């Protein structure tokens, strides 16, 4: 039985990895700063950078990958 990734999954993996390398990892420092800055006043609040990161994920088509179909998600199956 072949347990390798399908070409579709491989394409999505590359896109997600690029997003992690180019956007998420460089934003970690800012995230930690924002969490620390609001810890005293609003420890349950969401850091502002999260909205920016979500918007960038949406722009790259990397939002709601779990949704079936290609209208709102990536069109991946449960196995993928």
Backbone as CSV, one residue per row, in Angstrom:
resi,resn,N_x,N_y,N_z,CA_x,CA_y,CA_z,C_x,C_y,C_z
1,UNK,0.849,-1.178,0.000,0.000,0.000,0.000,0.892,1.237,0.000
2,UNK,0.548,2.179,-0.838,1.324,3.411,-0.964,0.804,4.452,0.024
3,UNK,1.663,4.873,0.943,1.286,5.881,1.926,1.880,7.254,1.597
4,UNK,2.356,7.416,0.382,2.935,8.688,-0.035,1.859,9.743,-0.241
5,UNK,2.297,10.977,-0.305,1.371,12.090,-0.535,0.975,12.138,-1.996
6,UNK,-0.273,12.481,-2.235,-0.740,12.679,-3.607,-0.147,13.986,-4.135
7,UNK,-0.131,14.178,-5.451,0.358,15.454,-5.993,-0.401,16.664,-5.438
8,UNK,-1.695,16.487,-5.207,-2.489,17.586,-4.652,-2.032,17.934,-3.250
9,UNK,-1.838,16.922,-2.426,-1.393,17.158,-1.052,0.001,17.769,-1.050
10,UNK,0.869,17.296,-1.905,2.230,17.831,-1.969,2.218,19.314,-2.333
11,UNK,1.342,19.677,-3.247,1.228,21.088,-3.646,0.767,21.939,-2.463
12,UNK,-0.223,21.443,-1.703,-0.701,22.189,-0.537,0.358,22.250,0.555
13,UNK,1.091,21.165,0.738,2.160,21.155,1.745,3.212,22.208,1.421
14,UNK,3.571,22.330,0.155,4.562,23.333,-0.254,4.042,24.740,-0.012
15,UNK,2.776,24.975,-0.320,2.199,26.306,-0.104,2.155,26.659,1.380
16,UNK,1.752,25.709,2.206,1.687,25.957,3.644,3.089,26.177,4.208
17,UNK,4.055,25.369,3.782,5.424,25.522,4.281,6.002,26.882,3.889
18,UNK,5.723,27.332,2.680,6.183,28.662,2.257,5.575,29.746,3.129
19,UNK,4.291,29.611,3.428,3.625,30.593,4.286,4.237,30.603,5.681
20,UNK,4.522,29.428,6.211,5.153,29.348,7.530,6.524,30.022,7.514
21,UNK,7.322,29.714,6.507,8.676,30.261,6.422,8.700,31.761,6.168
22,UNK,7.827,32.240,5.294,7.867,33.636,4.857,7.071,34.593,5.749
23,UNK,6.024,34.089,6.402,5.123,34.987,7.128,5.046,34.663,8.623
24,UNK,4.756,33.418,8.951,4.501,33.061,10.342,5.758,33.143,11.201
25,UNK,6.817,32.495,10.786,8.032,32.496,11.604,8.597,33.899,11.818
26,UNK,8.647,34.770,10.801,9.119,36.137,11.066,8.195,36.933,11.998
27,UNK,6.936,36.545,12.108,5.982,37.284,12.937,5.984,36.828,14.398
28,UNK,6.708,35.772,14.721,6.681,35.248,16.087,7.130,36.264,17.126
29,UNK,8.174,37.006,16.823,8.675,37.994,17.783,7.602,39.040,18.078
30,UNK,6.965,39.539,17.033,5.903,40.532,17.211,4.751,39.952,18.014
31,UNK,4.387,38.721,17.742,3.320,38.066,18.491,3.655,38.005,19.978
32,UNK,4.864,37.573,20.299,5.264,37.485,21.707,5.248,38.853,22.370
33,UNK,5.686,39.877,21.664,5.663,41.233,22.215,4.237,41.687,22.499
34,UNK,3.333,41.437,21.555,1.953,41.874,21.731,1.257,41.108,22.861
35,UNK,1.529,39.827,22.976,0.949,39.041,24.061,1.452,39.567,25.400
36,UNK,2.741,39.811,25.489,3.320,40.317,26.733,2.762,41.707,27.077
37,UNK,2.603,42.564,26.062,2.128,43.926,26.301,0.695,43.952,26.825
38,UNK,-0.121,43.035,26.385,-1.519,43.070,26.825,-1.798,42.122,27.986
39,UNK,-0.808,41.397,28.447,-1.018,40.401,29.512,-1.586,41.019,30.782
40,UNK,-1.178,42.217,31.118,-1.652,42.842,32.339,-3.055,43.397,32.239
41,UNK,-3.475,43.795,31.066,-4.779,44.430,30.906,-5.836,43.514,30.296
42,UNK,-5.424,42.642,29.388,-6.383,41.775,28.706,-5.711,40.445,28.360
43,UNK,-5.503,39.600,29.343,-4.767,38.359,29.089,-5.471,37.404,28.132
44,UNK,-6.765,37.561,27.923,-7.493,36.668,27.021,-7.716,37.292,25.657
45,UNK,-7.198,38.496,25.459,-7.384,39.169,24.175,-6.531,38.562,23.080
46,UNK,-6.900,38.872,21.869,-6.171,38.367,20.712,-5.187,39.438,20.243
47,UNK,-3.921,39.090,20.077,-2.942,40.061,19.580,-3.340,40.571,18.193
48,UNK,-3.061,41.823,17.925,-3.446,42.435,16.654,-2.838,41.730,15.446
49,UNK,-1.656,41.201,15.607,-0.990,40.566,14.470,-1.752,39.341,13.970
50,UNK,-2.572,38.745,14.821,-3.333,37.570,14.401,-4.281,37.897,13.248
51,UNK,-4.900,39.069,13.294,-5.792,39.460,12.200,-5.013,39.671,10.906
52,UNK,-3.825,40.220,11.018,-2.980,40.404,9.835,-2.571,39.060,9.237
53,UNK,-2.201,38.138,10.102,-1.786,36.814,9.631,-2.952,36.066,8.993
54,UNK,-4.136,36.175,9.582,-5.311,35.536,8.988,-5.608,36.109,7.608
55,UNK,-5.493,37.426,7.467,-5.751,38.062,6.177,-4.750,37.576,5.128
56,UNK,-3.495,37.446,5.525,-2.488,36.958,4.576,-2.732,35.497,4.200
57,UNK,-3.186,34.710,5.153,-3.511,33.308,4.859,-4.678,33.240,3.870
58,UNK,-5.660,34.081,4.072,-6.800,34.109,3.141,-6.344,34.521,1.742
59,UNK,-5.483,35.534,1.659,-4.982,35.997,0.362,-4.274,34.878,-0.398
60,UNK,-3.589,34.007,0.320,-2.855,32.905,-0.299,-3.711,31.653,-0.486
61,UNK,-4.979,31.754,-0.122,-5.869,30.604,-0.271,-5.614,29.513,0.748
62,UNK,-5.050,29.885,1.889,-4.694,28.911,2.914,-5.609,28.985,4.127
63,UNK,-6.820,29.438,3.930,-7.753,29.564,5.037,-8.847,28.520,4.867
64,UNK,-9.205,27.851,5.949,-10.244,26.823,5.946,-9.908,25.658,5.022
65,UNK,-8.702,25.187,5.104,-8.288,24.061,4.269,-9.095,22.800,4.556
66,UNK,-9.673,22.719,5.727,-10.414,21.526,6.128,-11.783,21.439,5.470
67,UNK,-12.286,22.525,4.896,-13.619,22.499,4.308,-13.605,21.715,2.998
68,UNK,-14.609,20.870,2.786,-14.666,20.113,1.540,-15.078,21.011,0.379
69,UNK,-14.816,20.576,-0.792,-15.181,21.363,-1.963,-14.196,22.485,-2.200
70,UNK,-14.227,23.053,-3.383,-13.267,24.105,-3.717,-13.864,25.504,-3.605
71,UNK,-15.162,25.610,-3.316,-15.765,26.943,-3.187,-15.258,27.678,-1.959
72,UNK,-15.122,26.976,-0.837,-14.717,27.620,0.407,-13.470,27.000,1.022
73,UNK,-13.056,25.865,0.553,-11.902,25.165,1.128,-10.921,24.744,0.053
74,UNK,-10.041,23.839,0.415,-8.994,23.382,-0.496,-9.452,22.228,-1.385
75,UNK,-10.591,21.638,-1.055,-11.081,20.527,-1.840,-10.375,19.212,-1.511
76,UNK,-9.779,19.143,-0.339,-9.075,17.929,0.075,-10.075,16.927,0.636
77,UNK,-9.761,15.650,0.478,-10.604,14.610,1.062,-10.206,14.422,2.525
78,UNK,-10.971,13.633,3.265,-10.626,13.343,4.649,-9.270,12.663,4.753
79,UNK,-8.979,11.775,3.838,-7.698,11.094,3.845,-6.549,12.056,3.580
80,UNK,-6.756,12.968,2.650,-5.701,13.928,2.326,-5.482,14.888,3.472
